[in-house]
Amino acid sequence: MEAPTAKRLAGRAQPATHESSRLYWGTAACATVTCALVPAYVVRWKVFVFPTTLLEIAILVTLAAFALETAMQHSRVVWRGLYTIPAVIFLVAGAISIAVAADHRAALGLYRAYLIEPIAFGIVVATVVDSHRRALLLLAALAAGGLVAGLANAMVVLAAIRAQTFDVLVTPPVVIYNTANAVALYLVPLIAVSGSVFLHSAGRRARIIAGAFTLLAVMAVLLSFSRGGYLALGAVAVCLAVSHRYRWWWLAAGVGAAILLLQIPHLASRVTTEFDFNNPRNTLVARFQIWDGALHMLKDHPIFGAGLSGFAAAVAPYWNATHAARFTYPHNLLLNFWSETGLLGAAAFAWILVAAFRVSWRGWRRAGPGWRPIHLGVFLALVAIVTHGLVDVPYFKNDLSFEFWTLVAISWSGVEGLRSAAPDR
């Protein structure tokens, strides 16, 4: 996975078509604040009868600043590319899912929060981010917000362990987020980016900051006791090791760290539970059951699924109503999109995901030294999303959909710049 020197780009410097670093300073500032406020979607209130969140207000302020500056500066909005057609299809599928859903009002709210606003913010990012420094600024803001949520959760877990009130086999205590899994779902993709910057960036300060975040975020993920998070973190760690020239040393260090961590009783108990299918605390057993129920439901609703926000009600006839677990989603990447947005939405998101892998891989292989670690980080963030998505819901949440489209847009902006500027603009 190690990228060659970008020789083909040498001597291709042209005047940049973007003027965003000079013109979009207000939008960039708003976007940075918005990225830092991502976990603040839990701060909710109503404007008259319309529910909103602090994150949504920040997104709207950023969009307003972007529209104003674009009009004043007559700037070019970056919206056409590999993602345009699948994103439009995804939006159409989501609109259809509103009509399909039993609760149209709830479905409309999710459509706004999970599709419209993140994609609109992604367009802003793709236009405004015209240098790897601005990309790193937005990524640092995402990391800062995630670290606040992750460390707050870690402190609660450590307090419970010290008080001897923590049972590792039950759902860990949380703060800010509703579940401990949400901490890992948000942080592991960012760890992929920070790990890549730490291993491959030429800038000393960037490596120090990325290394510090990686250590703290990994600790927060470990203390979330999310088995899906551990799986995604392991996949990211292996890929990061393979990407480096000292890959065998990093792989050996990773294996050694995993062995040492499994000597900690709480971690060992949490992990080994998943290998005992007779243990009532084994979450894979519940996953198998809900996947079976979801597949039976989708067999009867194959085209449109259950609609946005409709899975819990639609799966009820196929699911043991006396079961202690209650699932809002099927907890599998394919089944999540199929149920929520139908076959059309699932196909559109698969198209988006493949395009995102292609774009970030191309950037890793061909971009300049400032951009390459970012592209690799986005590629591995997608690996984390897919891996964790085998057993969880890595998109249908305010922070996760926002994070996805922001990362995708950052990588797209960097690759788009290869066409019109020097490798390391």
Wavefront OBJ file of the C-alpha trace (Angstrom):
o trace
v 0.000 0.000 0.000
v 2.985 2.294 0.118
v 2.656 5.053 -2.484
v 5.367 5.832 -5.043
v 6.778 9.280 -5.581
v 4.346 11.391 -7.614
v 6.743 11.878 -10.532
v 3.984 12.218 -13.084
v 2.770 15.335 -11.335
v 6.123 17.084 -11.354
v 6.138 20.209 -13.453
v 2.363 20.261 -13.863
v 1.784 23.268 -11.656
v -0.861 25.586 -13.043
v -2.748 28.506 -11.602
v -5.281 27.144 -9.143
v -8.890 27.288 -10.277
v -10.064 27.614 -6.669
v -9.738 30.895 -4.841
v -11.278 29.517 -1.687
v -8.368 29.940 0.701
v -8.464 33.693 -0.020
v -12.199 34.113 -0.522
v -13.995 31.593 1.676
v -12.374 32.478 4.985
v -15.750 33.070 6.685
v -17.202 29.792 5.473
v -14.019 27.951 6.432
v -14.233 29.364 9.958
v -17.888 28.339 10.263
v -17.148 24.875 8.860
v -14.331 24.405 11.372
v -16.594 25.294 14.287
v -19.304 23.006 12.909
v -16.888 20.077 12.695
v -15.905 20.624 16.327
v -19.591 20.671 17.330
v -20.536 17.355 15.724
v -21.250 15.517 19.031
v -23.453 18.475 20.027
v -26.301 17.011 17.988
v -27.449 15.649 21.363
v -28.290 19.248 22.391
v -31.865 19.496 21.154
v -34.742 21.979 21.341
v -37.694 23.149 19.286
v -38.118 26.256 17.177
v -41.886 26.669 17.378
v -42.960 23.076 16.562
v -39.849 22.121 14.590
v -37.177 20.070 16.403
v -33.562 21.042 15.833
v -30.099 20.501 17.278
v -27.025 22.580 17.943
v -25.230 20.721 15.148
v -28.018 21.508 12.706
v -27.897 25.209 13.572
v -24.120 25.204 13.005
v -24.594 23.488 9.622
v -27.221 26.037 8.581
v -24.980 28.935 9.611
v -22.155 27.433 7.528
v -24.456 26.991 4.526
v -25.655 30.582 4.870
v -22.082 31.888 5.020
v -21.203 29.767 2.007
v -24.151 31.034 -0.032
v -23.378 34.642 0.878
v -19.675 34.413 0.055
v -20.346 32.508 -3.169
v -22.778 35.193 -4.339
v -20.471 38.046 -3.374
v -17.381 36.496 -4.934
v -18.997 34.819 -7.968
v -17.075 31.689 -7.029
v -17.412 28.267 -8.618
v -19.195 25.682 -6.478
v -17.633 22.219 -6.679
v -20.545 19.815 -6.991
v -20.075 17.844 -10.211
v -17.989 14.691 -10.071
v -17.994 10.976 -9.325
v -20.450 11.424 -6.461
v -23.041 13.570 -8.217
v -25.196 10.875 -9.831
v -25.153 8.370 -6.938
v -25.767 11.161 -4.419
v -28.799 12.362 -6.391
v -30.100 8.782 -6.611
v -29.523 8.413 -2.869
v -31.553 11.558 -2.220
v -34.350 10.322 -4.494
v -34.378 6.964 -2.701
v -34.574 8.773 0.633
v -37.494 10.880 -0.592
v -39.323 7.720 -1.668
v -38.613 6.229 1.758
v -40.440 9.127 3.409
v -43.595 8.124 1.543
v -43.058 4.450 2.390
v -42.477 5.028 6.112
v -45.323 4.631 8.558
v -44.365 7.840 10.377
v -43.858 10.458 7.649
v -42.915 13.197 10.108
v -40.141 11.144 11.724
v -38.919 9.994 8.303
v -38.739 13.580 7.054
v -36.642 14.532 10.092
v -34.184 11.714 9.422
v -34.056 12.576 5.727
v -33.092 16.120 6.606
v -30.520 15.127 9.245
v -28.930 12.082 7.578
v -29.092 12.955 3.877
v -29.831 16.578 3.010
v -27.664 18.388 5.560
v -24.561 16.122 5.444
v -24.509 16.107 1.636
v -24.984 19.887 1.512
v -22.138 20.321 3.987
v -20.026 17.982 1.859
v -20.515 20.301 -1.128
v -19.312 23.195 1.016
v -16.231 21.242 2.089
v -15.447 20.163 -1.487
v -15.512 23.800 -2.562
v -13.778 25.436 0.393
v -10.983 22.936 1.088
v -8.329 23.784 -1.493
v -5.184 22.901 0.451
v -4.016 20.103 2.679
v -3.607 22.622 5.511
v -7.280 23.547 5.389
v -8.160 19.864 5.209
v -6.085 19.210 8.323
v -7.833 22.077 10.092
v -11.268 20.536 9.513
v -9.976 17.102 10.485
v -8.483 18.538 13.681
v -11.871 20.080 14.504
v -13.599 16.729 13.968
v -10.991 15.120 16.210
v -11.408 17.747 18.935
v -15.150 17.200 19.141
v -14.750 13.447 19.082
v -12.121 13.575 21.786
v -14.422 15.532 24.101
v -17.126 12.903 23.724
v -14.687 9.989 23.913
v -12.784 11.150 26.966
v -15.972 12.115 28.799
v -17.244 8.594 28.257
v -13.889 7.110 29.284
v -13.937 9.042 32.561
v -17.384 7.693 33.415
v -16.278 4.127 32.692
v -13.079 4.521 34.762
v -15.095 5.955 37.645
v -17.417 2.929 37.539
v -14.440 0.555 37.487
v -12.852 2.296 40.488
v -16.152 2.155 42.367
v -16.444 -1.542 41.484
v -19.915 -0.953 40.021
v -18.923 -1.806 36.457
v -20.098 -5.092 34.939
v -18.194 -5.670 31.717
v -20.845 -8.048 30.395
v -23.602 -5.446 30.370
v -23.853 -2.213 28.404
v -21.089 0.133 29.623
v -22.099 3.479 31.153
v -22.127 6.409 28.751
v -22.238 10.178 28.742
v -23.141 12.494 25.815
v -23.889 9.570 23.492
v -26.714 7.087 24.148
v -24.586 3.965 23.735
v -20.916 3.157 24.174
v -20.835 1.754 20.634
v -21.498 5.284 19.356
v -18.118 6.379 20.734
v -16.256 3.760 18.694
v -18.394 4.320 15.603
v -17.372 7.979 15.531
v -13.777 7.748 16.741
v -12.329 4.791 14.808
v -12.622 6.466 11.359
v -10.849 9.506 12.826
v -8.173 7.247 14.320
v -7.622 5.917 10.790
v -6.928 9.447 9.565
v -4.775 10.478 12.529
v -2.817 7.230 12.367
v -2.084 7.825 8.714
v -0.953 11.403 9.376
v 1.237 10.197 12.238
v 2.948 7.539 10.110
v 3.228 9.373 6.802
v 3.114 13.145 7.290
v 6.290 15.115 6.641
v 5.260 17.820 9.104
v 6.586 17.335 12.635
v 3.826 19.322 14.338
v 1.113 17.457 12.425
v 2.653 14.144 13.466
v 2.844 15.137 17.124
v -0.776 16.299 17.217
v -1.967 13.250 15.277
v -0.001 10.907 17.538
v -1.421 12.469 20.701
v -4.975 12.238 19.372
v -4.455 8.643 18.264
v -3.291 7.538 21.718
v -6.164 9.276 23.524
v -8.784 8.154 21.019
v -7.599 4.537 21.101
v -7.883 4.628 24.893
v -11.424 5.988 24.592
v -12.373 3.243 22.115
v -10.912 0.544 24.376
v -12.920 1.910 27.301
v -16.089 1.930 25.207
v -15.861 -1.899 25.293
v -17.389 -1.969 21.807
v -16.593 -5.308 20.199
v -17.439 -3.913 16.767
v -15.145 -1.002 17.555
v -12.333 -3.395 18.432
v -12.853 -5.221 15.130
v -12.728 -1.980 13.132
v -9.738 -0.731 15.116
v -7.884 -3.967 14.413
v -8.591 -3.690 10.679
v -7.316 -0.102 10.639
v -4.200 -1.022 12.631
v -3.280 -3.843 10.242
v -3.778 -1.641 7.174
v -1.739 1.187 8.688
v 1.091 -1.214 9.477
v 1.052 -2.632 5.948
v 1.150 0.888 4.461
v 4.478 1.666 6.159
v 7.943 0.616 5.002
v 8.625 -0.866 8.443
v 5.450 -2.893 8.155
v 6.778 -6.024 9.878
v 7.909 -4.063 12.913
v 4.529 -2.340 13.163
v 2.653 -5.610 12.710
v 4.728 -7.230 15.451
v 4.134 -4.255 17.733
v 0.396 -4.450 17.040
v 0.220 -8.154 17.824
v 2.194 -7.583 21.019
v -0.089 -4.744 22.089
v -3.187 -6.869 21.437
v -1.782 -9.741 23.526
v -0.963 -7.376 26.402
v -4.408 -5.754 26.285
v -6.114 -9.142 26.422
v -4.363 -9.749 29.745
v -6.637 -7.078 31.244
v -9.553 -9.023 32.786
v -12.299 -6.579 31.742
v -11.161 -6.538 28.112
v -10.598 -10.287 27.989
v -14.071 -11.014 29.389
v -15.698 -8.598 26.966
v -14.004 -10.172 23.936
v -14.226 -13.868 24.867
v -17.967 -13.557 25.498
v -18.473 -13.258 21.742
v -16.883 -16.685 21.211
v -19.318 -18.406 23.599
v -22.639 -18.782 21.785
v -24.246 -20.289 24.875
v -23.604 -17.126 26.860
v -26.805 -15.035 27.074
v -24.638 -11.879 26.908
v -23.290 -12.848 23.485
v -24.427 -10.023 21.210
v -23.766 -11.973 18.004
v -26.626 -14.316 18.870
v -29.000 -11.367 19.024
v -27.523 -10.062 15.765
v -28.190 -13.400 14.031
v -31.784 -13.288 15.200
v -32.446 -9.715 14.101
v -30.727 -10.327 10.754
v -33.015 -13.296 10.217
v -36.056 -11.178 11.095
v -34.856 -8.356 8.842
v -34.345 -10.690 5.893
v -37.845 -12.121 6.317
v -39.270 -8.597 6.472
v -37.322 -7.541 3.388
v -38.486 -10.638 1.548
v -42.016 -9.249 1.893
v -40.900 -5.635 1.194
v -37.999 -6.145 -1.228
v -38.179 -2.939 -3.285
v -38.785 -0.146 -0.794
v -37.913 -1.778 2.533
v -39.451 -0.341 5.692
v -38.790 3.324 4.917
v -36.852 5.812 6.998
v -37.499 5.266 10.728
v -39.748 2.332 9.868
v -37.641 -0.731 10.668
v -38.725 -1.301 14.281
v -42.421 -1.370 13.360
v -41.964 -3.291 10.114
v -39.838 -6.052 11.655
v -42.162 -6.588 14.631
v -44.234 -9.400 13.029
v -41.010 -11.249 12.190
v -39.262 -10.651 15.519
v -39.742 -12.199 18.931
v -41.768 -9.508 20.679
v -40.706 -10.796 24.105
v -37.002 -10.430 23.330
v -35.209 -8.026 25.651
v -33.296 -6.355 22.797
v -34.949 -3.626 20.749
v -33.362 -2.712 17.436
v -34.022 0.505 15.542
v -31.919 -0.795 12.642
v -30.836 -4.271 11.461
v -27.221 -3.612 12.535
v -25.653 -4.587 9.235
v -24.451 -2.142 6.580
v -26.361 -3.688 3.669
v -29.502 -4.452 5.631
v -29.511 -0.958 7.172
v -29.622 0.797 3.800
v -31.936 -1.754 2.229
v -34.433 -1.404 5.065
v -34.228 2.395 5.340
v -33.914 3.474 1.696
v -34.896 0.404 -0.311
v -32.902 -1.334 -3.003
v -32.386 1.952 -4.839
v -30.838 3.616 -1.789
v -28.680 0.585 -0.980
v -27.363 0.502 -4.553
v -26.735 4.261 -4.541
v -24.795 4.140 -1.286
v -22.757 1.174 -2.541
v -21.912 3.296 -5.600
v -20.907 6.203 -3.350
v -18.768 3.918 -1.204
v -16.944 2.396 -4.194
v -16.341 5.888 -5.622
v -14.994 7.063 -2.258
v -12.564 4.140 -2.110
v -11.408 4.894 -5.657
v -10.952 8.617 -5.019
v -9.019 8.211 -1.771
v -6.842 5.439 -3.205
v -6.018 7.561 -6.236
v -5.078 10.419 -3.952
v -2.828 8.181 -1.866
v -1.043 6.936 -4.961
v -0.745 10.194 -6.894
v -1.055 13.257 -4.673
v 1.752 15.312 -3.169
v 3.253 14.668 0.278
v 0.877 17.032 2.063
v -2.247 15.295 0.774
v -1.167 11.646 0.666
v -1.573 10.855 4.394
v -5.031 12.442 4.327
v -6.161 10.325 1.388
v -4.839 7.140 2.969
v -6.560 8.103 6.211
v -9.895 8.558 4.435
v -9.432 5.230 2.649
v -8.838 3.485 5.976
v -11.731 5.381 7.575
v -13.926 3.768 4.919
v -12.394 0.406 5.827
v -13.369 1.075 9.448
v -16.919 2.022 8.445
v -17.390 -1.127 6.379
v -15.808 -3.361 9.030
v -17.847 -1.948 11.905
v -20.860 -1.974 9.602
v -20.787 -5.761 9.553
v -22.379 -5.713 13.017
v -23.616 -2.169 13.630
v -25.029 1.051 12.149
v -22.130 3.237 10.926
v -24.191 5.823 9.011
v -27.739 6.453 10.300
v -26.882 8.922 13.028
v -26.392 12.697 12.910
v -22.684 12.608 13.704
v -21.865 9.551 11.583
v -23.559 10.754 8.390
v -21.902 14.160 8.847
v -18.501 12.558 9.428
v -18.866 10.324 6.374
v -19.673 13.101 3.926
v -17.049 15.442 5.390
v -14.290 12.849 5.006
v -15.427 11.910 1.516
v -15.582 15.578 0.461
v -12.125 16.334 1.873
v -10.577 13.506 -0.126
v -12.500 14.484 -3.250
v -11.287 18.072 -2.925
v -7.687 16.879 -2.751
v -8.005 14.673 -5.831
v -9.901 17.353 -7.751
v -6.949 19.640 -7.103
v -4.634 17.242 -8.958
v -6.243 18.338 -12.196
v -5.527 22.021 -11.873
v -2.736 22.696 -9.404
v 0.618 21.580 -8.100
v 0.674 18.313 -6.146
v 0.919 20.002 -2.769
v -1.096 23.165 -3.185
l 1 2 3 4 5 6 7 8 9 10 11 12 13 14 15 16 17 18 19 20 21 22 23 24 25 26 27 28 29 30 31 32 33 34 35 36 37 38 39 40 41 42 43 44 45 46 47 48 49 50 51 52 53 54 55 56 57 58 59 60 61 62 63 64 65 66 67 68 69 70 71 72 73 74 75 76 77 78 79 80 81 82 83 84 85 86 87 88 89 90 91 92 93 94 95 96 97 98 99 100 101 102 103 104 105 106 107 108 109 110 111 112 113 114 115 116 117 118 119 120 121 122 123 124 125 126 127 128 129 130 131 132 133 134 135 136 137 138 139 140 141 142 143 144 145 146 147 148 149 150 151 152 153 154 155 156 157 158 159 160 161 162 163 164 165 166 167 168 169 170 171 172 173 174 175 176 177 178 179 180 181 182 183 184 185 186 187 188 189 190 191 192 193 194 195 196 197 198 199 200 201 202 203 204 205 206 207 208 209 210 211 212 213 214 215 216 217 218 219 220 221 222 223 224 225 226 227 228 229 230 231 232 233 234 235 236 237 238 239 240 241 242 243 244 245 246 247 248 249 250 251 252 253 254 255 256 257 258 259 260 261 262 263 264 265 266 267 268 269 270 271 272 273 274 275 276 277 278 279 280 281 282 283 284 285 286 287 288 289 290 291 292 293 294 295 296 297 298 299 300 301 302 303 304 305 306 307 308 309 310 311 312 313 314 315 316 317 318 319 320 321 322 323 324 325 326 327 328 329 330 331 332 333 334 335 336 337 338 339 340 341 342 343 344 345 346 347 348 349 350 351 352 353 354 355 356 357 358 359 360 361 362 363 364 365 366 367 368 369 370 371 372 373 374 375 376 377 378 379 380 381 382 383 384 385 386 387 388 389 390 391 392 393 394 395 396 397 398 399 400 401 402 403 404 405 406 407 408 409 410 411 412 413 414 415 416 417 418 419 420 421 422 423 424 425
